[in-house]
Amino acid sequence: MEYFRCNIEENIKGTIEESTNPVYPRRGKGSKKAVLEFTGMMELLIGSGLSLKDALEVFTSINGKSAAGLLGQRLSLLISRGFSFARAVSSMEDAFSPIYRGMIAVGDRAGSVEAIFPRLSAYLGDQKRLGDKISAALAYPILVLGVAVSGGLGLVLFVIPKLEAVFAGFAGDAAEGIRANIRSAEILLILLLVLLILCAAGFLLARRAGRKNEDFGCFMDALLFRLPVFGRFLSSWESLNFSFAMEVLTGGGVPVETAIGEAAAVISNRAYRRALGRVREKLINGGSITRAFAEEKIFPVYMSRWIAVGERSGKTEKIFSRVRIFFQDEIERQTAGLLLLIEPALIAAVGIFMLAMITGIIVPLFSIYGNLI
């Protein structure tokens, strides 16, 4: 172990000036892979009996200058400057997601950061499998849609205008119909482009305003739960994160009212987080946890019912474990159902686009060609 300590100290000395260098993993595709590798290896090292500090030293020494190794070096550097592990992770917002930082903080609050790694590893693994499943299911229809749209744009912008010039000298309803359809297609494309730009600008402005005004941001986040399909998925996602954090905290002996305040740190939706704050205030004032959750309509009915069971039985940890499993299965089911709808919808959109091109432009062209013959 002394060898590992000497080795890591040499690495840290050589990377002090690199702590703000872009080679360190930033949140993104590469960062997610590095964080997943870091979490999995730390789980194995801690499970083998090493302390958190020793496991981090061994991990950094083994991984060297890889993305995961640089992540470990940065953590080691912060810890050598007096940071706790949880504080070091919390300060690395560019590498770790809010949910990851929140879960490490939850483990620290529960008294054992080491115990959180198996759960985090399973959580990140489930996330990766879900993301891979979505990517694999959407790859083909998105490719088909992209090829169809690109081909249609090329046809409308380059091929058809040249054909129109060729047949410009010919009269008849077919020729006039082609010219009218081309103009309509150009106007439609411009309108769609303008609409996309306006939607993107509106989203960015609303997001910026939400950062400056907490009440407006909370209002916008609450609206997300009312969206069809996506709103239900978001509710299940936030409920999964909350029940995960509550399971860890209550399992570590943290009182429920305190655990709710700590678990709110892993919630990204401000409306959901504010509702948890109101629940906590009611509990501190002597209210019933069942009634407090039931009065907040933002929480799923399933959660309120099982919390009522937990209050009656006094087995809070097991209840939140059951709630977490339910919402984990619910997200899997909702994702599978959503993918079943998206793929045929994209294919249908491609079919409608091609049908419009054929009936509006290709068929009249053949009509003109027939008249020439």
C-alpha positions in Angstrom: 0.0 0.0 0.0 2.9 2.3 0.7 3.9 1.9 -3.0 0.5 3.1 -4.1 0.7 6.1 -1.8 4.1 7.1 -3.2 2.9 6.6 -6.7 -0.2 8.7 -6.3 1.7 11.5 -4.6 4.0 11.7 -7.6 1.0 11.8 -9.9 -0.7 14.5 -7.9 2.4 16.7 -7.9 2.6 16.4 -11.6 -1.1 17.3 -12.1 -1.6 20.2 -9.8 -1.5 22.7 -12.6 -3.7 20.4 -14.7 -6.7 20.5 -12.3 -8.4 23.0 -14.5 -7.2 21.6 -17.8 -9.8 20.5 -20.4 -8.3 16.9 -20.5 -10.3 16.2 -17.3 -13.6 14.5 -18.0 -16.4 17.0 -18.4 -20.1 16.0 -18.3 -20.9 14.3 -21.6 -20.5 11.0 -23.3 -16.9 10.5 -22.3 -17.6 11.7 -18.7 -20.5 9.3 -18.3 -18.3 6.4 -19.3 -15.5 7.5 -17.0 -17.9 8.0 -14.0 -19.4 4.6 -14.6 -16.0 2.9 -14.7 -14.9 4.9 -11.7 -18.0 3.8 -9.7 -17.8 0.2 -10.7 -14.1 -0.2 -9.8 -14.5 1.7 -6.5 -17.3 -0.7 -5.6 -15.1 -3.7 -6.2 -12.1 -2.2 -4.3 -14.2 -1.2 -1.3 -15.9 -4.6 -1.4 -12.5 -6.2 -1.2 -11.9 -4.6 2.2 -10.1 -1.4 1.3 -11.0 1.9 3.0 -12.4 4.7 0.8 -9.0 6.6 0.7 -7.0 3.4 -0.1 -9.4 2.4 -2.8 -9.1 5.8 -4.4 -5.3 5.6 -4.4 -5.3 2.1 -5.9 -7.9 3.1 -8.5 -5.9 6.2 -9.6 -2.6 4.2 -9.7 -4.2 1.5 -11.9 -5.9 3.8 -14.4 -3.1 6.2 -15.0 -3.9 8.9 -17.5 -7.2 7.5 -18.8 -10.3 9.5 -18.4 -11.4 7.6 -15.3 -7.8 7.8 -13.9 -7.8 11.6 -14.4 -11.1 11.8 -12.6 -9.5 9.9 -9.7 -6.4 12.1 -9.7 -8.6 15.2 -9.5 -10.5 13.8 -6.5 -7.2 12.8 -4.8 -5.9 16.3 -5.4 -8.9 17.9 -3.7 -8.7 15.4 -0.8 -5.0 16.1 -0.3 -6.0 19.8 0.1 -8.3 19.0 3.0 -11.6 18.2 1.2 -13.7 15.2 2.4 -14.6 12.8 -0.3 -18.2 14.0 -0.4 -17.2 17.6 -0.6 -14.7 16.8 -3.4 -17.3 15.1 -5.5 -19.8 18.0 -4.8 -17.3 20.6 -6.0 -16.8 18.8 -9.3 -20.0 19.9 -11.0 -18.3 19.7 -14.4 -17.7 15.9 -14.1 -20.4 14.5 -11.9 -24.2 14.9 -12.5 -26.4 16.5 -9.9 -28.0 13.1 -9.0 -24.5 11.6 -8.5 -23.3 14.4 -6.3 -26.6 14.2 -4.4 -26.3 10.5 -3.8 -22.8 10.8 -2.5 -24.0 13.6 -0.1 -26.8 11.3 1.0 -24.3 8.5 1.7 -22.2 10.9 3.7 -25.2 12.1 5.6 -26.2 8.5 6.4 -22.7 7.9 7.8 -21.2 5.6 5.1 -20.1 6.9 1.7 -18.7 3.4 1.0 -22.1 1.8 1.3 -23.5 4.1 -1.5 -21.2 2.8 -4.2 -23.0 -0.6 -4.8 -26.3 1.3 -5.2 -24.7 4.0 -7.4 -23.1 1.4 -9.6 -26.4 -0.4 -10.0 -28.2 2.9 -10.6 -25.7 4.0 -13.3 -25.7 0.6 -14.9 -29.5 0.7 -15.2 -29.3 4.2 -16.7 -26.8 3.0 -19.3 -28.9 0.0 -20.2 -31.9 2.3 -20.6 -30.0 4.8 -22.7 -28.6 2.0 -24.9 -32.1 0.5 -25.3 -33.5 3.9 -26.4 -30.6 4.6 -28.8 -30.9 1.1 -30.4 -34.6 1.4 -30.8 -34.5 4.9 -32.4 -31.4 4.4 -34.6 -33.3 2.9 -37.5 -36.4 5.1 -37.7 -34.3 8.3 -37.2 -31.9 7.2 -39.9 -34.8 6.5 -42.3 -36.4 9.9 -41.4 -33.2 11.7 -41.8 -32.5 10.2 -45.3 -36.1 10.9 -46.3 -36.0 14.5 -45.2 -32.6 15.1 -46.7 -33.7 13.5 -50.0 -36.9 15.6 -50.0 -35.0 18.8 -49.4 -32.5 18.0 -52.1 -35.4 17.2 -54.5 -37.3 20.4 -53.6 -34.3 22.8 -53.6 -32.2 21.4 -56.5 -33.8 18.8 -58.7 -37.4 20.1 -59.0 -36.4 23.8 -59.8 -34.3 22.5 -62.7 -37.1 20.3 -64.0 -39.4 23.3 -63.6 -37.1 25.4 -65.8 -37.1 22.6 -68.4 -40.9 22.5 -68.5 -41.4 26.3 -68.0 -42.3 26.7 -71.6 -45.1 24.3 -71.5 -48.6 25.3 -70.5 -51.3 23.2 -69.0 -52.7 22.4 -65.6 -49.9 19.9 -64.8 -47.1 22.4 -65.2 -49.0 25.1 -63.3 -49.7 22.5 -60.5 -46.0 21.6 -60.2 -45.1 25.3 -59.9 -47.8 25.9 -57.3 -46.7 22.8 -55.3 -43.1 23.8 -55.4 -43.9 27.3 -54.0 -46.1 25.7 -51.3 -43.3 23.3 -50.4 -40.8 26.2 -50.1 -43.2 28.2 -47.9 -43.8 25.2 -45.7 -40.1 24.6 -45.2 -39.5 28.3 -44.3 -42.4 28.2 -41.9 -41.1 25.0 -40.2 -37.6 26.5 -39.9 -39.0 29.7 -38.4 -41.2 27.7 -36.0 -38.2 25.6 -34.9 -36.1 28.8 -34.3 -38.9 30.4 -32.3 -39.4 27.3 -30.2 -35.7 27.0 -29.5 -35.5 30.7 -28.6 -38.5 30.5 -26.4 -37.1 27.5 -24.6 -33.8 29.2 -24.0 -35.5 32.4 -22.8 -37.8 30.5 -20.4 -34.8 28.5 -19.1 -32.8 31.7 -18.5 -35.8 33.4 -16.8 -36.3 30.4 -14.6 -32.7 30.6 -13.4 -33.1 34.2 -12.4 -36.6 33.9 -10.9 -37.1 30.9 -8.7 -40.9 31.2 -8.6 -41.1 31.3 -12.4 -38.7 28.4 -12.7 -40.8 26.4 -10.3 -43.9 27.2 -12.3 -42.3 26.1 -15.6 -41.1 22.8 -13.9 -44.6 22.2 -12.7 -45.9 22.5 -16.2 -43.6 19.7 -17.3 -45.6 17.2 -15.2 -48.8 18.1 -17.2 -47.3 17.2 -20.6 -48.7 14.1 -22.1 -46.5 10.9 -21.8 -43.4 12.9 -20.9 -45.0 14.3 -17.7 -45.8 10.9 -16.4 -42.3 9.7 -17.2 -40.7 12.7 -15.4 -42.9 12.0 -12.3 -41.7 8.4 -12.2 -38.1 9.5 -12.7 -38.1 12.0 -9.9 -40.0 9.6 -7.6 -37.4 6.9 -8.3 -34.6 9.3 -7.3 -36.4 10.5 -4.2 -37.3 6.9 -3.0 -33.7 5.8 -3.7 -32.3 8.6 -1.5 -34.9 8.0 1.2 -34.1 4.3 1.3 -30.4 5.0 1.9 -31.0 7.7 4.5 -33.7 6.0 6.5 -31.6 2.8 6.4 -28.8 4.8 7.9 -31.0 5.8 10.9 -31.7 9.4 9.7 -35.2 10.6 10.9 -37.8 10.8 8.2 -38.3 14.6 8.4 -34.5 15.1 8.1 -34.2 12.5 5.4 -36.8 14.3 3.2 -34.7 17.5 3.4 -31.5 15.7 2.5 -33.2 13.7 -0.3 -34.5 16.8 -1.9 -30.9 17.5 -3.0 -31.1 14.7 -5.6 -34.2 16.1 -7.2 -33.7 18.3 -10.3 -37.3 19.5 -10.7 -37.9 22.6 -8.6 -41.6 22.1 -8.3 -41.1 18.6 -6.9 -38.3 19.8 -4.6 -40.5 22.6 -3.3 -43.3 20.2 -2.6 -40.9 18.1 -0.6 -40.0 21.2 1.4 -43.7 21.8 2.2 -44.1 18.1 3.3 -41.1 18.5 5.6 -42.5 21.6 7.2 -45.7 19.9 8.0 -43.9 17.0 9.6 -41.8 19.3 11.7 -45.1 21.0 12.9 -46.4 17.6 14.0 -48.4 16.7 10.9 -49.0 13.2 9.5 -46.6 12.1 6.7 -49.5 10.3 4.9 -51.6 13.4 4.8 -48.7 15.7 3.9 -47.9 13.6 0.8 -51.5 13.1 -0.1 -52.1 16.9 -0.1 -49.4 17.5 -2.6 -50.9 16.5 -6.0 -47.5 16.5 -7.6 -46.6 13.1 -6.0 -47.9 9.9 -7.6 -50.8 8.3 -5.9 -48.8 5.0 -5.5 -46.2 6.8 -3.4 -48.8 8.3 -1.1 -50.5 4.9 -0.6 -47.3 3.1 0.3 -46.1 5.9 2.6 -49.4 5.4 4.4 -48.6 1.7 4.8 -45.1 2.6 6.1 -46.6 5.0 8.7 -49.0 2.4 10.0 -46.4 -0.4 10.1 -43.4 1.7 11.2 -41.1 0.0 8.5 -40.2 3.2 6.6 -37.0 1.8 5.0 -38.7 -1.2 3.5 -41.5 0.9 2.2 -39.2 3.3 0.3 -37.3 0.2 -1.0 -40.7 -1.1 -2.4 -41.5 2.3 -3.8 -38.1 2.5 -5.5 -38.5 -0.9 -7.1 -42.0 0.0 -8.3 -40.9 3.2 -10.0 -37.8 1.5 -11.5 -40.1 -1.1 -13.1 -42.5 1.7 -14.1 -39.8 3.6 -16.0 -38.8 0.4 -17.8 -42.4 -0.2 -18.8 -43.1 3.4 -19.8 -39.9 3.5 -21.9 -40.8 0.3 -23.7 -44.3 1.6 -24.4 -42.9 4.9 -25.6 -40.4 3.2 -28.0 -43.2 1.1 -29.4 -45.1 4.3 -30.3 -42.1 6.3 -31.6 -40.8 3.9 -34.2 -44.1 3.4 -36.1 -44.8 7.2 -35.7 -41.5 8.1 -37.4 -42.1 5.5 -40.1 -45.6 6.9 -40.7 -44.2 10.4 -40.9 -41.7 9.3 -43.6 -44.5 7.6 -45.5 -46.7 10.7 -45.4 -43.8 12.9 -46.5 -43.0 10.6 -49.5 -46.7 10.4 -50.4 -47.0 14.2 -50.5 -43.9 14.4 -52.7 -45.2 11.8 -55.1 -48.8 13.2 -55.4 -47.8 16.8 -55.4 -44.7 16.8 -57.7 -43.8 13.4 -59.2 -47.2 12.5 -60.6 -47.7 15.9 -62.4 -44.2 15.6 -63.9 -45.2 12.3 -65.5 -48.3 13.9 -66.7 -46.3 16.6 -68.5 -44.0 13.9 -69.9 -47.0 12.0 -71.2 -48.3 15.1 -73.0 -44.9 15.6 -74.6 -44.9 12.1 -76.0 
